Amino acid sequence: MKKISLCLLATPLLLLSCKQGDSTTKGAEPNQTSEVTQTQSTQDHGGLIGQKGILTYPDFKAEVTYLSENQLHWKTTNAEGVVSEGTETMSYKKIGDHLFFINWIERDGLTVSQVIDMQKGSVDAFLSYADETSSQGKRSANFIQGTFQLVK
């Protein structure tokens, strides 16, 4: 149980500590807001490409811009206001009327896989990361759930 709790606490930190050449970390600017709109069930406008979404998880918030079918830019802010960001090569696939599967592997080995439901406004993510204490290929993983909204 102690190991699971440690993993759950470490997961957002791992996501925020990506070591990339084009990633930066800095203090969040106060009073930053984005105008957000709920995704309407009858609109998906061909998907996520060219759009920006807000993904809110229990321990952090992410702003993600889907630049092309193979590239996204993310910016996360944790509860302490620490901001991290990066641009990633992604795999992207529409798997249903309003469902999208997105996956990327970061330079430090963190793997992020997400299923976004634009109709329900939800995101389910699976994170896999290096863990020297793990007997399963020296990797550990966690599922996290959050909400998804398009930025207007």
Sine and cosine of phi, psi and omega as CSV:
sin_phi,cos_phi,sin_psi,cos_psi,sin_omega,cos_omega
0.00,0.00,-0.65,0.76,0.00,-1.00
-0.89,0.46,-0.64,0.77,0.01,-1.00
-0.91,0.41,-0.64,0.77,0.02,-1.00
-0.90,0.43,-0.70,0.71,0.02,-1.00
-0.87,0.49,-0.66,0.75,0.02,-1.00
-0.89,0.46,-0.68,0.73,0.02,-1.00
-0.89,0.46,-0.67,0.74,0.00,-1.00
-0.91,0.42,-0.59,0.81,0.05,-1.00
-0.96,0.28,-0.55,0.83,-0.06,-1.00
-0.98,0.19,-0.43,0.90,-0.09,-1.00
-0.83,0.55,-0.79,0.61,0.01,-1.00
-0.88,0.47,-0.56,0.83,0.02,-1.00
-0.91,0.41,-0.65,0.76,0.05,-1.00
-0.89,0.46,-0.67,0.75,0.00,-1.00
-0.90,0.43,-0.57,0.82,-0.05,-1.00
-0.99,0.10,-0.21,0.98,-0.11,-0.99
-0.96,-0.28,0.48,0.88,-0.02,-1.00
-0.87,0.48,0.74,-0.68,-0.03,-1.00
-0.97,-0.25,1.00,-0.05,-0.03,-1.00
-0.81,-0.58,0.42,-0.91,0.03,-1.00
-0.89,0.45,-0.54,0.84,-0.04,-1.00
-0.96,-0.27,0.27,0.96,0.02,-1.00
-0.99,-0.16,0.55,-0.84,0.03,-1.00
-0.71,-0.71,0.43,-0.90,0.09,-1.00
-0.77,-0.64,0.69,-0.72,0.00,-1.00
-0.38,-0.92,0.19,-0.98,0.06,-1.00
-0.95,0.32,0.58,-0.82,0.00,-1.00
-0.95,0.32,0.56,-0.83,0.06,-1.00
-0.99,0.15,0.68,-0.74,-0.03,-1.00
-0.92,0.39,0.44,-0.90,0.09,-1.00
0.87,0.50,0.46,0.89,0.10,-1.00
-0.97,0.22,0.79,-0.61,0.05,-1.00
-0.70,-0.71,0.43,-0.90,0.09,-1.00
-0.80,-0.60,0.63,-0.78,0.09,-1.00
-0.98,0.22,0.82,-0.58,-0.11,-0.99
-0.85,-0.52,0.60,-0.80,0.07,-1.00
-0.76,-0.64,0.62,-0.78,0.06,-1.00
-0.93,0.38,0.61,-0.79,0.07,-1.00
-0.94,0.34,0.76,-0.66,0.04,-1.00
-1.00,0.08,0.61,-0.79,-0.10,-1.00
-0.90,0.43,-0.39,0.92,-0.03,-1.00
-1.00,-0.07,0.01,1.00,-0.04,-1.00
-0.83,-0.56,0.78,-0.63,0.22,-0.97
-0.71,-0.70,-0.07,1.00,0.11,-0.99
0.73,0.68,0.62,0.79,0.04,-1.00
0.98,0.18,0.05,1.00,0.06,-1.00
0.84,-0.54,-0.42,-0.91,-0.11,-0.99
-0.99,-0.11,-0.32,0.95,-0.12,-0.99
-0.87,0.49,0.75,-0.66,-0.03,-1.00
1.00,0.09,0.05,1.00,-0.03,-1.00
-0.91,-0.42,0.22,-0.98,0.03,-1.00
-0.84,-0.55,0.71,-0.71,0.01,-1.00
-0.83,-0.55,0.44,-0.90,0.12,-0.99
-0.95,-0.32,0.86,-0.52,0.02,-1.00
-0.93,-0.37,0.88,-0.47,-0.05,-1.00
-0.93,-0.36,0.88,-0.47,0.02,-1.00
-0.94,-0.35,0.20,-0.98,-0.02,-1.00
-0.83,0.56,-0.60,0.80,-0.11,-0.99
-0.94,-0.34,-0.08,1.00,0.00,-1.00
-0.29,-0.96,0.22,-0.97,0.05,-1.00
-0.84,-0.55,0.61,-0.79,0.02,-1.00
-0.81,-0.59,0.70,-0.72,0.19,-0.98
-0.97,-0.26,0.85,-0.53,-0.06,-1.00
-0.83,-0.56,0.79,-0.61,0.09,-1.00
-0.95,-0.30,0.84,-0.55,-0.01,-1.00
-1.00,-0.01,1.00,-0.06,-0.16,-0.99
-0.95,0.33,-0.66,0.75,0.00,-1.00
-0.40,-0.91,-0.02,-1.00,-0.01,-1.00
-0.94,0.35,-0.11,0.99,0.03,-1.00
-0.72,-0.69,0.26,0.97,0.00,-1.00
-0.51,-0.86,0.66,-0.75,0.10,-1.00
-0.69,-0.73,0.34,-0.94,0.10,-0.99
-0.84,-0.55,0.77,-0.64,0.01,-1.00
-0.87,-0.50,0.47,-0.88,0.08,-1.00
-0.61,-0.80,0.88,-0.47,-0.01,-1.00
-0.94,-0.35,0.51,-0.86,0.09,-1.00
-0.75,-0.66,0.83,-0.55,0.00,-1.00
-1.00,-0.02,-0.01,-1.00,-0.06,-1.00
-0.88,0.47,-0.44,0.90,0.01,-1.00
-1.00,0.04,0.00,1.00,0.02,-1.00
1.00,0.05,0.14,0.99,0.02,-1.00
-0.98,0.22,0.78,-0.63,-0.05,-1.00
-0.95,-0.32,0.71,-0.70,0.12,-0.99
-0.76,-0.65,0.48,-0.88,0.05,-1.00
-0.44,-0.90,0.35,-0.94,0.00,-1.00
-0.21,-0.98,0.26,-0.97,0.08,-1.00
-0.90,-0.43,0.75,-0.66,-0.13,-0.99
-0.80,-0.60,0.48,-0.88,0.22,-0.98
-0.99,0.12,0.77,-0.63,-0.08,-1.00
-0.81,-0.58,0.31,-0.95,0.23,-0.97
-0.97,-0.26,0.69,-0.73,-0.13,-0.99
-0.67,-0.74,0.75,-0.67,0.02,-1.00
-0.51,-0.86,0.74,-0.68,0.13,-0.99
-0.98,0.17,0.84,-0.55,-0.07,-1.00
-0.91,-0.41,0.03,1.00,0.02,-1.00
-0.15,-0.99,0.00,-1.00,-0.04,-1.00
-0.81,0.59,-0.66,0.75,-0.04,-1.00
-0.75,-0.66,0.31,0.95,-0.06,-1.00
-0.93,-0.37,0.69,-0.73,-0.01,-1.00
-0.71,-0.70,0.66,-0.75,0.08,-1.00
-0.95,-0.31,0.77,-0.63,-0.02,-1.00
-0.74,-0.67,0.67,-0.74,-0.01,-1.00
-0.59,-0.81,0.61,-0.79,0.17,-0.99
-0.48,-0.88,0.38,-0.92,0.05,-1.00
-0.87,-0.50,0.83,-0.55,-0.02,-1.00
-1.00,0.05,0.31,-0.95,-0.07,-1.00
-0.86,0.51,-0.49,0.87,0.02,-1.00
-1.00,0.09,0.06,1.00,0.06,-1.00
0.99,-0.13,-0.14,0.99,0.05,-1.00
-0.90,0.44,0.80,-0.61,0.05,-1.00
-0.94,-0.33,0.77,-0.64,0.01,-1.00
-0.88,-0.48,0.81,-0.58,0.09,-1.00
-0.81,-0.59,0.76,-0.65,-0.05,-1.00
-0.75,-0.66,0.57,-0.82,0.24,-0.97
-0.90,-0.44,0.89,-0.46,-0.01,-1.00
-0.96,-0.27,0.79,-0.62,0.08,-1.00
-0.95,-0.32,0.98,-0.22,-0.05,-1.00
-0.93,0.36,-0.47,0.88,0.00,-1.00
-0.95,0.31,-0.71,0.71,-0.01,-1.00
-0.99,0.10,-0.28,0.96,-0.06,-1.00
0.94,0.34,0.64,0.77,-0.05,-1.00
-0.79,-0.61,0.37,-0.93,0.09,-1.00
-0.65,-0.76,0.74,-0.67,0.12,-0.99
-0.91,-0.42,0.81,-0.58,-0.06,-1.00
-0.84,-0.54,0.54,-0.84,0.08,-1.00
-0.84,-0.54,0.84,-0.55,-0.01,-1.00
-0.92,-0.40,0.73,-0.68,0.05,-1.00
-0.81,-0.59,0.71,-0.70,-0.12,-0.99
-0.51,-0.86,0.34,-0.94,0.01,-1.00
-0.89,0.45,0.69,-0.73,0.04,-1.00
-0.49,-0.87,0.99,-0.17,-0.06,-1.00
-0.87,0.50,-0.37,0.93,-0.02,-1.00
-1.00,0.05,-0.12,0.99,-0.04,-1.00
-0.99,0.16,0.65,-0.76,0.07,-1.00
-1.00,0.03,0.03,1.00,-0.02,-1.00
-0.97,-0.25,0.95,0.32,0.02,-1.00
0.93,0.37,0.38,0.92,-0.01,-1.00
0.83,0.55,0.60,0.80,0.06,-1.00
-0.71,-0.71,0.48,-0.88,0.11,-0.99
-0.78,-0.62,0.22,-0.98,-0.06,-1.00
-0.48,-0.88,0.39,-0.92,0.05,-1.00
-0.56,-0.83,0.53,-0.85,0.20,-0.98
-0.99,-0.12,0.62,-0.78,0.15,-0.99
-0.70,-0.72,0.52,-0.85,0.02,-1.00
-0.87,-0.49,0.52,-0.85,0.01,-1.00
-0.41,-0.91,-0.16,-0.99,0.04,-1.00
-0.94,-0.33,0.41,-0.91,0.00,-1.00
-0.77,-0.63,0.75,-0.67,0.06,-1.00
-0.66,-0.75,0.60,-0.80,0.12,-0.99
-0.99,0.12,0.59,-0.81,0.08,-1.00
-1.00,0.08,0.74,-0.67,-0.02,-1.00
-0.97,0.26,0.00,0.00,0.00,0.00
